[in-house]
Amino acid sequence: MPHTLHQLTSRLTFRQLQVFLMVHQYRSYSRAGEQLGLTQPAVSSQIRQLESALDMPVFEYVGRKLYCTAAGERLADTAAAIFESLKNLQTDLAAQQGRVAGELKLVAVNTAQYVVPYLLKGFVEAHPDVTVNLRVVNRAEALRRLDDNEDHLMILGIVPEDKPLNVLPFLDNEFIAVAAPDHPLAAAETIRASTFLGEKLLLRESGSGSRLTLELFCQQHRVAVRSSMELGANDAIKHAVMAGLGVAVLPRLSLRSELQLGQLVELPVEGFPLRRSWCVVYPKSKYPTPAMSAFVDYVQQNLKDIAGRFQALQG
């Protein structure tokens, strides 16, 4: 016979539910263990104790693949609701004490990854009870997550104009033209944009923020942009330029060390640097959590300090 409610509540633990949800998410005992810092036998032990408390299995193997049983799926819904209620309770209790708590899910596009940690430093010092979850993705993934409403706030360089969004610009993002120090253009005093773009140009993939910034410049100046090579990350482009494979347009902040050490040189291309703004973005229909509101307020109240901090970094 299944255990009574009293027996169930006395035998189940939050740790068992936490381990269960991680196995449910990854469909793997070993991957769940990696995420939780547990060995695979420890994960298996927690699941066995959970199944003993429920008096039925929550997972089963078919061949070598792990599947969740019907009882397990029902438990997953219940456990997720329990942890969500606990997070809400933590937020409410903190609010009663005049503090902001809870989780803040932030997503930043690749070009913003150099900025966000410094932006977060003052915020987490002011709000130590907020747990920040930061994910860095490419622009295409960021826009997909925005459409699916997966996160609280997003840091973008180019904000889509076809979506109803709240947008808070907070910092200039300079894109500069760079080459290796032994490149023929490195000694030039001024370079026409068409000359620069006629070189072997290394670009990010289509749709990335860095590439869109350059494409907008080319449209405005009626200059064609032709890629000689596409790479999937700014760091890969940076090293390819240093290796002499071509020239590129990259965010200045990602090149501080290389410029200071003379591994790269900034080219004096007409119309450069290209300037965009990093922005905090979220859908207008989204009801802000206390942590979201606190972060947006922090950015608004510290715009001058943020700008000064990054001017010092770029100097």
C-alpha positions as CSV (number, residue, x, y, z in Angstrom):
1,M,0.0,0.0,0.0
2,P,1.3,3.5,-0.7
3,H,2.5,5.5,2.3
4,T,0.0,7.9,3.9
5,L,0.4,11.7,3.6
6,H,2.0,11.9,7.0
7,Q,4.5,9.2,6.2
8,L,5.3,10.9,2.9
9,T,6.0,14.3,4.3
10,S,8.1,12.9,7.1
11,R,10.2,10.7,4.8
12,L,10.7,13.1,1.9
13,T,13.5,15.7,2.1
14,F,14.2,18.8,0.1
15,R,17.6,17.4,-0.8
16,Q,15.9,14.3,-2.4
17,L,13.6,16.6,-4.4
18,Q,16.5,18.8,-5.5
19,V,18.5,15.8,-6.7
20,F,15.4,14.4,-8.4
21,L,14.7,17.6,-10.3
22,M,18.3,17.7,-11.5
23,V,18.2,14.1,-12.8
24,H,14.8,14.9,-14.3
25,Q,16.3,17.9,-16.1
26,Y,19.4,16.1,-17.5
27,R,18.1,12.6,-17.7
28,S,21.4,11.5,-16.3
29,Y,22.6,10.5,-12.8
30,S,26.2,11.5,-13.6
31,R,25.4,14.9,-15.1
32,A,23.0,15.6,-12.2
33,G,25.9,14.7,-9.9
34,E,28.3,17.1,-11.7
35,Q,25.8,20.0,-11.3
36,L,25.3,19.3,-7.6
37,G,28.8,18.3,-6.6
38,L,27.8,14.7,-5.8
39,T,29.1,11.4,-6.9
40,Q,26.9,9.2,-9.1
41,P,26.4,6.7,-6.2
42,A,25.3,9.5,-3.9
43,V,22.7,10.6,-6.5
44,S,21.5,7.0,-6.9
45,S,21.2,6.7,-3.1
46,Q,19.0,9.9,-2.9
47,I,16.7,8.6,-5.7
48,R,16.4,5.2,-4.1
49,Q,15.4,6.9,-0.8
50,L,12.9,9.0,-2.7
51,E,11.4,6.0,-4.5
52,S,11.1,4.2,-1.2
53,A,9.2,7.1,0.4
54,L,6.8,7.2,-2.6
55,D,6.6,3.4,-2.9
56,M,7.0,3.5,-6.6
57,P,9.7,4.2,-9.2
58,V,10.3,7.7,-10.6
59,F,12.9,6.7,-13.3
60,E,13.4,3.6,-15.4
61,Y,15.9,2.5,-18.0
62,V,14.8,1.4,-21.4
63,G,18.0,0.0,-23.0
64,R,20.6,2.4,-21.9
65,K,18.4,5.5,-21.9
66,L,16.8,6.9,-18.7
67,Y,13.1,7.8,-18.8
68,C,10.8,9.4,-16.2
69,T,7.8,7.4,-15.1
70,A,4.3,8.9,-15.0
71,A,4.7,9.2,-11.2
72,G,8.0,10.9,-11.7
73,E,6.5,13.5,-14.1
74,R,3.8,14.2,-11.5
75,L,6.4,14.6,-8.8
76,A,8.5,16.9,-11.1
77,D,5.5,19.3,-11.4
78,T,4.9,19.2,-7.6
79,A,8.6,19.6,-6.7
80,A,9.0,22.5,-9.1
81,A,6.0,24.3,-7.6
82,I,7.3,23.7,-4.0
83,F,10.7,25.3,-4.8
84,E,9.0,28.2,-6.7
85,S,6.8,28.8,-3.6
86,L,9.9,28.8,-1.4
87,K,11.6,31.3,-3.6
88,N,8.6,33.6,-3.5
89,L,8.5,33.2,0.3
90,Q,12.1,34.2,0.5
91,T,11.4,37.3,-1.6
92,D,8.3,38.2,0.5
93,L,10.1,37.8,3.8
94,A,13.0,39.9,2.6
95,A,10.6,42.6,1.4
96,Q,9.0,42.7,4.8
97,Q,12.4,43.5,6.2
98,G,13.0,46.2,3.6
99,R,15.5,44.1,1.6
100,V,15.4,42.9,-2.0
101,A,15.8,39.1,-2.5
102,G,15.1,36.4,-5.0
103,E,16.7,35.4,-8.3
104,L,17.7,37.7,-11.1
105,K,18.1,35.9,-14.5
106,L,20.3,38.0,-16.7
107,V,21.3,37.2,-20.3
108,A,24.1,39.1,-22.1
109,V,25.2,38.9,-25.7
110,N,28.8,38.0,-26.3
111,T,30.1,41.6,-26.8
112,A,28.6,42.6,-23.4
113,Q,30.4,39.9,-21.4
114,Y,33.3,42.2,-20.6
115,V,30.9,44.8,-19.2
116,V,28.3,42.9,-17.1
117,P,30.6,41.6,-14.3
118,Y,31.7,45.2,-13.5
119,L,28.0,46.3,-13.7
120,L,27.0,43.6,-11.3
121,K,29.7,44.3,-8.7
122,G,28.0,47.4,-7.2
123,F,24.5,45.8,-7.5
124,V,25.3,42.6,-5.6
125,E,27.1,44.7,-2.9
126,A,23.9,46.8,-2.5
127,H,21.6,43.7,-2.7
128,P,23.4,40.7,-1.2
129,D,20.2,38.7,-0.9
130,V,19.7,38.6,-4.7
131,T,21.0,35.5,-6.5
132,V,22.2,36.5,-10.0
133,N,22.2,33.9,-12.8
134,L,24.1,35.3,-15.8
135,R,24.2,33.5,-19.1
136,V,26.3,34.7,-22.1
137,V,24.9,33.8,-25.5
138,N,25.1,34.9,-29.1
139,R,22.5,37.4,-30.5
140,A,20.4,34.8,-32.2
141,E,20.0,32.8,-29.0
142,A,19.4,36.0,-27.0
143,L,16.5,37.0,-29.3
144,R,15.0,33.4,-29.1
145,R,15.1,33.6,-25.3
146,L,13.5,37.1,-25.5
147,D,10.7,35.7,-27.6
148,D,10.2,32.8,-25.2
149,N,10.3,35.0,-22.1
150,E,12.9,32.8,-20.5
151,D,14.8,35.5,-18.5
152,H,14.2,38.6,-16.4
153,L,16.5,41.1,-18.2
154,M,18.7,41.1,-21.2
155,I,21.8,43.1,-22.1
156,L,21.8,43.9,-25.9
157,G,23.9,46.2,-28.1
158,I,21.3,46.4,-31.0
159,V,17.7,46.4,-29.8
160,P,15.1,44.8,-32.1
161,E,12.7,47.5,-33.3
162,D,9.8,45.1,-34.0
163,K,9.2,44.1,-30.4
164,P,7.4,46.1,-27.6
165,L,10.3,46.5,-25.2
166,N,11.4,48.6,-22.3
167,V,14.9,49.8,-23.1
168,L,17.5,51.5,-20.8
169,P,20.7,52.5,-22.6
170,F,23.5,52.6,-20.0
171,L,26.9,52.6,-21.8
172,D,28.6,53.4,-25.1
173,N,30.0,50.4,-26.9
174,E,32.8,51.4,-29.3
175,F,33.7,49.1,-32.2
176,I,37.2,49.8,-33.7
177,A,39.0,48.6,-36.8
178,V,42.1,46.6,-35.9
179,A,45.0,44.8,-37.6
180,A,48.2,43.1,-36.7
181,P,51.1,45.6,-36.2
182,D,52.9,44.4,-39.3
183,H,49.9,44.8,-41.6
184,P,50.4,47.2,-44.5
185,L,47.6,49.6,-43.2
186,A,49.1,49.7,-39.7
187,A,51.3,52.7,-40.5
188,A,48.7,54.7,-42.4
189,E,47.6,58.1,-41.0
190,T,44.1,57.9,-42.4
191,I,42.3,55.1,-44.2
192,R,39.2,55.3,-46.4
193,A,36.4,52.9,-45.3
194,S,36.3,51.4,-48.8
195,T,40.1,50.7,-48.6
196,F,39.7,49.0,-45.2
197,L,36.7,47.0,-46.3
198,G,38.6,45.8,-49.4
199,E,41.1,44.0,-47.2
200,K,40.7,40.4,-46.0
201,L,37.9,41.0,-43.6
202,L,37.2,38.6,-40.7
203,L,33.6,38.6,-39.5
204,R,31.3,37.1,-37.0
205,E,28.4,34.9,-38.2
206,S,25.4,36.5,-39.8
207,G,23.0,38.0,-37.3
208,S,25.6,38.7,-34.6
209,G,25.6,42.1,-33.0
210,S,29.2,42.9,-34.1
211,R,28.4,42.0,-37.7
212,L,25.1,44.0,-37.7
213,T,27.0,47.0,-36.4
214,L,29.4,46.9,-39.3
215,E,26.6,46.1,-41.8
216,L,24.6,49.2,-40.7
217,F,27.7,51.3,-41.2
218,C,28.2,49.9,-44.7
219,Q,24.5,50.5,-45.6
220,Q,24.7,54.1,-44.4
221,H,27.9,54.8,-46.4
222,R,26.9,52.6,-49.4
223,V,29.9,50.5,-49.1
224,A,29.9,46.7,-49.8
225,V,31.0,44.4,-47.0
226,R,32.7,41.1,-48.1
227,S,33.8,38.5,-45.7
228,S,37.0,36.5,-46.3
229,M,36.4,34.4,-43.3
230,E,33.6,33.9,-40.7
231,L,34.3,32.9,-37.1
232,G,31.9,32.2,-34.3
233,A,33.4,34.2,-31.5
234,N,35.2,37.6,-31.0
235,D,38.1,35.9,-29.3
236,A,38.6,33.7,-32.3
237,I,38.6,36.7,-34.7
238,K,41.0,38.6,-32.4
239,H,43.6,35.7,-32.5
240,A,43.1,35.4,-36.3
241,V,43.9,39.1,-36.8
242,M,47.0,38.7,-34.6
243,A,48.0,35.7,-36.7
244,G,47.9,37.9,-39.8
245,L,44.8,36.4,-41.5
246,G,43.1,39.7,-42.0
247,V,41.5,42.8,-40.4
248,A,38.4,43.1,-38.3
249,V,36.0,45.3,-36.4
250,L,35.7,44.4,-32.7
251,P,34.5,46.0,-29.5
252,R,37.3,48.1,-28.0
253,L,36.8,46.8,-24.5
254,S,37.6,43.2,-25.6
255,L,41.0,44.4,-27.0
256,R,42.5,46.3,-24.0
257,S,45.4,43.9,-23.3
258,E,46.2,43.3,-27.0
259,L,46.3,47.1,-27.8
260,Q,48.4,47.9,-24.7
261,L,50.9,45.1,-25.5
262,G,51.1,46.1,-29.2
263,Q,49.8,42.8,-30.4
264,L,47.1,44.7,-32.3
265,V,46.8,48.2,-33.6
266,E,43.8,50.4,-34.0
267,L,43.4,51.6,-37.6
268,P,42.4,55.2,-38.3
269,V,39.5,54.3,-40.6
270,E,37.2,57.2,-41.6
271,G,33.9,57.1,-39.7
272,F,35.4,54.9,-36.9
273,P,35.0,54.1,-34.1
274,L,31.4,52.9,-34.6
275,R,29.3,53.7,-31.5
276,R,26.3,51.7,-30.2
277,S,24.8,51.6,-26.7
278,W,24.6,48.6,-24.4
279,C,21.0,48.5,-23.2
280,V,19.1,46.7,-20.4
281,V,16.0,45.3,-22.1
282,Y,12.8,43.5,-21.1
283,P,9.3,43.1,-22.6
284,K,6.8,45.8,-21.8
285,S,4.2,43.2,-20.9
286,K,6.5,41.6,-18.3
287,Y,5.7,42.4,-14.7
288,P,9.0,43.2,-13.0
289,T,10.1,41.2,-9.9
290,P,11.6,43.1,-7.0
291,A,15.1,42.0,-8.1
292,M,14.4,43.2,-11.7
293,S,13.2,46.6,-10.5
294,A,16.2,46.9,-8.1
295,F,18.6,46.2,-11.0
296,V,17.0,48.7,-13.4
297,D,16.9,51.3,-10.6
298,Y,20.6,50.7,-9.8
299,V,21.6,51.2,-13.4
300,Q,19.5,54.4,-13.8
301,Q,20.9,55.9,-10.6
302,N,24.5,55.1,-11.4
303,L,24.8,55.9,-15.1
304,K,27.6,58.5,-14.6
305,D,29.6,56.2,-12.3
306,I,29.2,53.3,-14.8
307,A,30.4,55.4,-17.7
308,G,33.3,56.7,-15.7
309,R,34.4,53.2,-14.6
310,F,34.5,52.1,-18.2
311,Q,36.2,55.1,-19.5
312,A,39.0,54.3,-17.1
313,L,39.0,50.7,-18.2
314,Q,39.3,51.7,-21.9
315,G,42.0,54.2,-21.1
